[in-house]
Amino acid sequence: MNNTIKAALQDLHTRHAKIWKDEHNSLPQQVFDEEWISPCEVQRLQGELLTWSAVERDVEINLANIEEALEVTLHPSISALFCSFYADGIPCLFEGHPIDLIQVWNDEDFNLLQENMIAHFMMQKRLKKPASMFIASCSDEMQVISILNETGEVQLETLGKKQEAVLAPDLETFLAKLQPVLGHEQD
């Protein structure tokens, strides 16, 4: 596991939690769903809300099953991002543009993410595009932030089209540039 990426991700989670603490004197909040339980849940609040905090996985996992299924070696930063913590997605600004960094809430979410990763890679192969893996959604639903599998560069990608722009030379640099925000405030 790439420890520099893991540290940069932990720093982002810490900065996100600080915003919640400063603005709401609370950990980040999420709507409670009894069928969507996560190891990162901290406390159930009155009403439908709960607080959560990123939790480092205590069992090491990887994406070897995807590599085998697709006969590809994934860039190590992809595993570092999705296999390090349980957490909710993090709303952020990247150079003033709103994005939502994808994280894994629970093991079922991890399985769904892997299914989506396989579908994304297969679509790119059909379109004869360089392999990349989405890591964040954008306000324009046709765009995603992705990691270019061959180089590890973080790029803006329009689905079904060419790469728009390289945003960072690597995931660690990209994570450091993210400015976490509250996102959709809870009432």
N, C-alpha and C positions, 0 to 999 in steps of 0.2 A: 504494500500500500504506500502511496506517495505521501510522506508525512508533511511536506511543505504545503501541498494542496489541502490536506486534512487540517492543518493549522490555519490556513487562510479561510477555510470554510467555518471552522470554529470561531474565528475572529468575526466573520460576517454574522453568525448566529448571536454572538455576544453583542455586537453593535445593534442588531435588530431588537434583542431583548432590552437593551438600554433605552431605546426609543420608547418602547412600551412602558418601561419603568418611569421614565421622565414625563410622559404624556398622561398615563393612566394609573401610575403607581401599581402596576400589575405586570405579570409575565404576559407574553403574547396570548391572545385569546382565539378560540375557535368554537364553532357550533358543535355541541355534543351530539354524537350519533352512537347509540348503543350497539349498532352493528358495524361500527368502523372504529374500533378501539385501537389505541396506539401506546407503545411503551413510553412515549414522550409526554403523555398526559400527566399533569401535576395535580390539579384540583378541579372538581366540578363546582361551578358557581351557581348562584340562584338563576332560575330560568333555564335557558338552553345552552349556556356557555360553559366552557372549561378553559383552564390555563394550561399551557404546554411549554416545554423547554426541550431543546435539542438533546438527544441522548445518544452517546456513542454506542455503536453496536458492540455487544460483548462477545459475539461469535463472528469470526471473520467470514465474509462471504465474497463471492466474485461473480463475474459474468461469463464464466467458462462455457456454460450451456449455450449462450448466444454465439460465442466464438465457434463452437463446434457445429451448431446448426447452420451458421452462415459461412463456415470455412473462412473465417477472417480473424485476425488478431486485433482486438480493440486497443485504441490508444489508452495507456494506463490512467490518464486523467479522467476518463469516463467512469472507470470503476471507482476511483478515489472519490468522485462526486456523489455517486449513488450508493456506495457500499460502506460509507463511514458512519452515518448518523441516521437515526429516526428523527424526522422533523416535518413540520408543515412547510409548504412552499413559502418562499420569502419574496414579498413585493419589494421591488427596488427601483431605483432610477439608475440608468446607465447613460452618462453624459446628457442628463435631462430627460431621457426617454423612459417611460414606464415599462417595466418587464416583470415577470414573475419567475423566479428561479425555482425549478422543479426540485423537490426533495421527496423522500420516501416516508410516508406516514406509518405504515405497518407492513408486514410480510405480504399480505394480499396486494397492497399497493405496489410493492416491489415486483410481484408477478405480473401485474397489469402493465407496469412500466416496461418489463422485458418483452411482453407481447407487442407493445407499441414500437419498441426499438427494432424488433425483427421486421415488422411491417414497414417501418421507415427505411431500413437498409434495403429491403427488397424493392421498394418503390424507386429508390435512387439507382439501384442496379438496372431496373427496367428503363429508366430515363437516361442511363449512361452518364450519371453524375458521379463525382467523387464521393466516396462514402463519408458521411458525417452523422453525428448523433445530436439530437435536439437536447438542450439543457434548460431552456427558458422560453416562455411564450411572450409575445409582444402585443401591444394594443391592436395592431393590424393582425387579425387572425390568420392571414396568409403568410406571415413572417414568423420565423423562430430564430433563436440564438442557438447555434450548434457548435460542436467541436469537430473540426476536420480530422477525420480518423488518421490520415497519413502523417500529418504534421503536428497535431495538437493545438493548432491555432483556433481561436474562438472567432466565429464569423456570424454575420447576419445573413440569413438565407430566406429567400422567398420560395415557398413550397412549389415544387414542380418547375422551377426556373433556376437560373444561374445564381452563384454566390453574389451577394450584393457588396459586401465589404468585410475586410478583416478588422475585428474590433480589438483584439489583443493577441500577442504572440503565443500566449499560453493561458491555461485556466487560472493559475495562481494570480497572474497579473489582472485578469478579468475580475476575479472575485474581490481583489483589493480595490478596484475602481467602482464597485457597486456601492450605492448609497441606499441602505435599507429605509423603507418608509412604513407607515402604519397600514397602508392599503385601505381596504374597506373597514372603516371604523365600526366597532360594535357599539350598540346603544346601551 
